[in-house]
């Protein structure tokens, strides 16, 4: 007899999981993700700026963020917040705008924030990517963002 599973699984190669421990309290790390006055200091890979943003951080709320490379190339991303549980969890959709002005492939991002003494562990999960290459590009970009986040929190004296 063949066992049939009703579970839908994500192809492992198309999933991004990043875990970090930041030297800052959980509430502040959560605020860095949800308050524009913090987000503009770290959102985007190295050498990027965040000149424009719209954030309505609530379930069903929309966000649209504009980042600019050091070479002056503009990129826009957007999505909808699915879950907002302060200071524990954020779940939101993510897609890049295409050069034609339409939405690109959509992924789902989940960020969990856990207290670890005076520090914060966070787990970042994004899936399902269209290709391994896309996942790898996002790994590089998000890793640089999280490096910037850590440096920003350190500079704040967290």
Secondary structure, DSSP 8 states (H G I E B T S, - for coil): -----------GGG-EEEEEEESS-HHHHHHHHH-HHHHTTT-SSTT-EEEEEEE--STT-EEEEEEE-TT--EEEEEEEEEEEETTTEEEEEEEEB-TTSSB---EEEEEEEEEETTEEEEEEEEE--S-HHHHHHHHHHHHHHHHHHHHHHHHTT-
